Amino acid sequence: MFYHQEFGIDLGTDTIKIYDKRSDRVDIEKNMIAVRNRQEIAAVGNAAYRIVGREPENVKVQVPMSSGKINDILLVEAILHTLLFQQKHYIGRRPDLFFSVPPDMTEIERRAYASIARRGKLRNCNIYLVEKPVADALSMGLAPRKTAGSMIVNIGACSTELSVISFSRVILNRNINVCGNDIDARIVSSVRRKNSLFISKKIAEELKINLDLYKRNKSRSISLMGIDADSGLPRNGIITVANVEKAINQSLPELASEIKKFMERIPPQIKKPVMEEGVHLCGGGSHIAGLEQYLKESLSCPVRISSQFQFSTVNGLREIISHSGKQNVSGYKDRRHKDE
């Protein structure tokens, strides 16, 4: 007996998330690949991420995506196929692959998804493209087919996507550079200046995410390990909560300003329901202490943060695959690319 398999795939610049309907599980891996001697795959996903900074001279770790779009088809293909076939069960003869995609893609960029998928054992797969804001809306319980105007702000690691949906259509969309990595870099820079200590991006991200927890516990400082800026040796440093909060707050006015500019472009007949419903935040970068309250005051409208954070898009794909059905979900791109 052959099982028909369905997968939802969110190809992010920083991570790739794969939903497997049969196991009802989402796997998340770094969207990275390590290539040895420019031709041999040394590691993929989290395994490639673990060797960053320790790779030998003949191994190069690469990120083949930029701002949610495919930069290197061959490398993305290698990552996708490796991660899919790492699954411990049967992939199926003609699996359905649901990709989340940016709304502003060209036809050439759309065809790139057929190129990365239809190879080897997946050559007979069925490919469906779902506009990312529509998937985000479904994961947050919105009804894209019925809404007169909903605004989605997805704060990712490498870019923030602003979108407005009206009756199943993404009528406005824009990417801005204020993002999770930008905030992490500000924290790293602030700690270096104030404490003469180099910390990793990963530690900066943890400080950003856990800031609310530190404040609730009335912590004034955090002890962590870094590299001394003068001696170059590892040492413990004491980082104040106020310093981390100040670094984060440097990015918030810029984010609010970009959202305001975007909202000015919304047609009047759609802006009213958008302002009444408010802004819906999702993405890994939305988990920033104080962000919700700050944007409420700056934008003068309700602001709601998805409880799913970085899994909002892939959980929207799960909603389509598990409940909505291919033909019944208005607003998702039912375009099947056939080999010519």
ABEGO torsion letter per residue (X at the ends): XBBBBBBBBBBBAABBBBBBAAAGBBBBBBBBBBBBGGABBABBEAAAAAABGABBAABBBBBABBGGBBABAAAAAAAAAAAAAABABBAEABBBBBBBBBAABBAAAAAAAAAAABBEAAAABBBBBBBAAAAAAAAAGBBAAABABBBBBBBBAABBBBBBBBGGBBABBBBBABBAAAAAAAAAAAAAAAAGBBBBAAAAAAAAAAAAAAAAAGBABBBBBBBBAAAGBBBBBBBBAAAAAAAAAAAAAAAAAAAAAAAAABBAAAAAAAAAAEBBBBEAAABBBGAAAAAAAAAGBBBBBBAAEAAAAAAAAAAAAAAAEAAABBGBBBBBBBBX
